[in-house]
Amino acid sequence: MKKLSPLLLCVLLAACAGKPDSGADTPADEQTQATQNGAQEQGPITPKGEFAQIDVSRSQQAMDDITGGKADTINIILQSPNDYAPPVLYLMSAIMFDNDYQDQGTFWYYAAQLRARSDANKSGDETTHAAVSRLNQQFGVRIGPHSLSNPERLRAIVNQVLKWDSEQTRNYDPRWVALQGQDVVTETQLDFAPREKWQEIDALTRNQYRQGLEQAISEIRTRQAEPAQ
């Protein structure tokens, strides 16, 4: 399989999951989505300066292996999931879900979403959030509605994700997300939080994620309690 530039990692993985669904998680607003679409229309871009130093080779290889049909790839990823950037986990989650491993697929979808959000939160380039929104839209096509149909199961799985993530050490480079923003087109220096702040941002994102989960479940319960029109 022909190698793709790191900038296209998220775009290709998202395309593997099909078209976005209007009910998927965390849709991008119009301005952010327009920025992302514009970047995609420009085609492959060669990262320069500090952007060129971001190593996504292991995740890129996993992507190539999965899309190339290598059967053992997912088992290899599961042995060391902390070594792979979130887009790989998104793709793995969709494949598991579509092959009747629904709980496992749901777990890895929300693990990928959590990590992608916390990585975007480390970036000073606000347009990186568009990449996360697009991944959520694409990979949430089936998993999102399935999860929301059973709020208590969703709560249990997301709580497992939060606990698991808090106990792990992430070995991949969170700066992968910088390759998805607009700065990679115009800048040579990264606008990214220093390494000593990464764990703090991860913990803050987990807290925000938990709060968002409870708010979403509360809203679902409220809608379910409303009388049918």
Buried (B, 14 or more C-beta within 10 A) or exposed (E): EEEBBBBBBBBBBBEBBEEBBEEBBBBBEEEBBEBBEEBBEEEEBEBEEBBEEBEBEBBBBBBBBBBEEEEEBBEEBEEEBEBBBBBBBBBBBBBBBBEEBBEBBBBBBBBBBBBBBBBBBBBEBBBBBBBBBBBBBBBBBBBBEBBBEEBEBBBEBBEBBBEEBEEEEBEBBBBBBBBBBBBBBEBEEBBBBEEEEBEEBBEEBBEBBBEBBEEBBEEBEEEEEEEEE
